């Protein structure tokens, strides 16, 4: 009981300091090196960009809702899909996942902060600056007199479109530099996460006792080193091409446009796994708690995660089947891509086995996880279809591909993220989110999602290519596109309910207490929100579920592991 | 405010059966991560170099203009040895020896940079090869330049440590930190072995 008194004592002094004027609060957040505050800033910044990129998606869906539409011009449409893709990947996906990692990893391994707190702050501010710079292109890319000159080369910016001749002005440079800087920030944070996990674990937290979330962040952060770095290198080359007149991707001087494609997708495909591994991580923590069972097959889950990390490095050219790589290369990449579904399948079966026979509680985090399971499976199945090179030759660069990867990014990753928000919001703010609004959010978003992305496969099968700004009425794509656009509106309503729920619950939500879900990992052992130092006395763990051991001293996990 | 003082008390006693709890030094692990990330960047530049060997549409070619930078290579590789001795000396608390070895490292690194500068001057001024000339120029200057940039960064950090040690601020307890820096310097040297092989042996 002495621990509680210590916590209370130190907390009391901190609470007394809280009544400071707003200027000090701003100063505190701007200069903080606390992993929790940086994590929250990452998440908040990502949510702002999520809304911005979401609006871009809505404008595109309005434009495509009916044939021969002139809601936006072709030039603006090109900028919209470029900004939407770049923003969602680099300024929503990466920061939001790093935000949760920043917040949760030190708490879960019983540490007081990340290994390098100042590097952590630096990485965040570099990434934040990169996002602002990307959007500054709207006013700055051609000087103030030519507003509306955002990057328009597509999120994978194929050569030679990015050459100075074809992309005059500075819009492409804003894209390059923004992506470059975001890469620096990502590598910094990834370095921090790996070092924290290896060097900062509390007593008894051996590698095989770490929560699966921590394992997945370890794999994800390690992947960042070998995926984001190549992109950073390629951006340096592109900048040299544009500013120093070098010839890396200049086909006129013998340079290769295909080399850019390789460099981009060496980043681009593992990046999908960088984004999806944290989603797996959230599901790994949430499903056991709401099934009231320990995770099924912990060693297999770890092995599958590491396996996915390695295999994901050898699948990039399945984005390039239509380039004409030759039979040998195509066969290799078809094989590698299909092999990656094995460890992914292991994960799905382990999640199902965890739910199987459990006393399942259908709280909002859990229903989002179940949505994740179903949609991730479907996304994986269309992935296997596209992995077959001949099928891909037919549907490459069509709306079928767009539907497939949005199924992964929205259906799997965003659903897992929503689950994570409902699950950890009480820890971060000290208040519960509304269950009623959460269920409304789930069902409305679910319906909108399926309206949009189930039906988006069909115009793809009917031959609608991606990135066209409009289409003729007699193609038979009109009705499908209208349904897709209606679904987008429904999703937007769901998202607004979520935003309202977050804001409303922050002020009016039920007070959460330190452990509202009766969970088992260390972040629930401290108060909500945790004090600056996380734990008054650093914990010692003896099993994978330290809080279970604490709540059930008569039957601790450590007897079985 | 909303803080719950009723936090669970975690068992702080250490199980006697557990072995003593020691984890790796975070500087070493962080540097290892940085080295992995940097290696990936270098691999991309090396791949581009190898991919474009012999693909230049115009001259000059590597065989016509490149000479083996033996002197610079010897300097850079020996600086790995001197930095190692600097760390070893600091570990034993021989602060004077550490300063001398550090000075040697900075000197050798600077000699390497000077030899690269001479080579570039020769290529640009006498041979007319710039980054714009052809694919060889493009890949050569970017790969060798990327490495030279890393040498510059390493030299700045080493010179800082040398400055601190001249003022007597480097002490025995900083050995781990100096070792972290020496890891970076060894990496820069190892990359030079790859660059040397690719540019001056394979590429010629």
Contacts between the chains, C-beta under 8 A, distances in Angstrom:
chain1	res1	chain2	res2	distance
A	1	B	9	6.5
A	2	B	9	7.5
A	3	B	7	7.6
A	3	B	9	3.5
A	3	B	10	6.9
A	3	B	12	7.4
A	4	B	5	7.0
A	4	B	6	6.9
A	4	B	7	6.4
A	4	B	9	5.6
A	7	B	5	6.1
A	7	B	7	5.0
A	8	B	5	4.2
A	11	B	3	5.4
A	11	B	5	5.8
A	15	B	1	6.4
A	15	B	3	6.8
A	18	B	1	6.1
A	110	B	10	7.9
A	115	B	26	4.4
A	115	B	29	7.6
A	115	B	30	6.6
A	116	B	26	7.3
A	116	B	30	6.4
A	187	B	37	5.0
A	190	B	33	7.3
A	190	B	37	7.8
A	191	B	30	5.7
A	191	B	33	4.2
A	191	B	34	6.1
A	191	B	37	7.1
A	192	B	30	7.7
A	194	B	29	6.9
A	194	B	33	5.1
A	195	B	26	5.1
A	195	B	29	4.6
A	195	B	30	4.5
A	195	B	33	6.4
A	198	B	23	6.9
A	198	B	24	6.0
A	198	B	26	7.9
A	198	B	29	5.0
A	199	B	23	4.9
A	199	B	24	5.5
A	199	B	25	7.1
A	199	B	26	4.1
A	199	B	29	5.5
A	200	B	23	7.3
A	200	B	26	7.3
A	201	B	23	6.4
A	203	B	14	5.9
A	203	B	18	7.4
A	203	B	21	4.6
A	204	B	14	7.7
A	204	B	15	7.0
A	204	B	18	6.1
A	204	B	21	7.2
A	222	B	36	7.8
A	224	B	37	7.9
A	225	B	33	6.3
A	225	B	36	4.6
A	225	B	37	4.1
A	225	B	40	6.2
A	226	B	36	6.9
A	226	B	37	7.7
A	226	B	40	4.9
A	227	B	40	8.0
A	228	B	37	7.7
A	229	B	37	4.7
A	229	B	38	7.3
A	229	B	40	3.6
A	229	B	41	4.7
A	229	B	44	7.5
A	230	B	40	5.6
A	230	B	41	7.2
A	230	B	43	7.5
A	230	B	44	4.7
A	232	B	41	6.1
A	233	B	40	7.5
A	233	B	41	4.5
A	233	B	44	3.8
A	233	B	45	6.0
A	234	B	44	6.5
A	236	B	142	7.5
A	236	B	146	7.8
A	237	B	45	7.9
A	237	B	48	6.9
A	237	B	142	6.8
A	240	B	131	6.8
A	240	B	138	7.4
A	240	B	142	6.0
A	244	B	131	5.2
A	244	B	132	7.0
A	245	B	131	6.9
A	245	B	132	4.0
A	246	B	131	4.8
A	246	B	132	6.6
A	246	B	137	7.7
A	246	B	138	4.0
A	246	B	141	7.8
A	246	B	142	6.8
A	247	B	132	7.7
A	247	B	134	7.1
A	247	B	135	5.4
A	247	B	138	4.8
A	248	B	48	6.4
A	248	B	138	6.0
A	248	B	139	7.6
A	248	B	142	7.9
A	253	B	57	6.1
A	253	B	134	6.8
A	253	B	135	6.6
A	254	B	52	7.6
A	254	B	55	5.1
A	254	B	56	6.3
A	254	B	57	4.6
A	254	B	134	7.6
A	254	B	135	5.3
A	255	B	52	7.7
A	255	B	135	6.5
A	255	B	138	7.7
A	256	B	51	7.2
A	256	B	52	8.0
A	259	B	48	6.7
A	259	B	51	6.3
A	263	B	44	6.1
A	266	B	44	7.8
A	429	B	2	7.3
A	430	B	1	7.7
A	430	B	2	3.4
A	430	B	3	6.9
A	430	B	4	7.1
A	431	B	2	6.7
A	511	B	2	6.4
A	511	B	4	7.9
A	512	B	4	7.9
A	513	B	4	5.5
A	513	B	6	7.2
A	514	B	4	4.8
A	514	B	6	6.5
A	514	B	7	5.3
A	514	B	8	6.6
A	515	B	8	7.2
A	522	B	10	7.8
A	524	B	8	8.0
A	525	B	7	6.8
A	525	B	8	4.8
A	525	B	10	5.6
A	526	B	7	5.2
A	526	B	8	7.9
A	527	B	3	5.0
A	527	B	4	4.1
A	527	B	5	6.7
A	527	B	6	7.5
A	527	B	7	4.6
A	528	B	2	7.3
A	528	B	3	7.6
A	528	B	4	5.7
A	529	B	2	6.9
A	529	B	3	6.8
A	531	B	3	6.8
A	535	B	10	6.9
A	536	B	7	7.8
A	537	B	9	7.9
A	537	B	10	6.7
A	537	B	12	5.0
A	538	B	12	7.5
A	539	B	10	3.7
A	539	B	11	7.6
A	539	B	12	7.3
A	540	B	10	6.9
A	540	B	11	5.9
A	540	B	12	5.9
A	540	B	13	6.9
A	540	B	14	5.9
A	540	B	15	7.5
A	542	B	15	6.3
A	546	B	10	7.3
A	547	B	8	7.1
A	550	B	8	6.3
A	550	B	10	7.2
A	550	B	11	6.9
